[in-house]
Amino acid sequence: MKDGTDLPNLKNIAKHFGLVLFGKNSSTVRDLKFFIDFGLWPMVHRPSEIDRKEGHYIISCGYNGRMQIFDPDLSKARLKEESYEEFYR
């Protein structure tokens, strides 16, 4: 992996800082809402539109009929909302 990190490395980082990391493939909006309702902000891997493998992580920080997310991409870092359909694109 040229840039970024993968799930095993994220788990090591979390452990180093005394945090717990839970990983799940193919999570649903319902799964994310469960964690958000407990005051946790799930980190979601968003695959690249080009190859569907590479990509980057976004933070799910709320919902109100739409997913509220933080995209940390340095070129466009911002809070935004997406419909559930957009979220799963």
Secondary structure, DSSP 8 states (H G I E B T S, - for coil): --SS--HHHHHHHHHHTT------TT--HHHHHHHHHTT---EEEEE-TTTSSSEEEEEEEEESSSEEEEE--TTT-EEEEE-HHHHT-
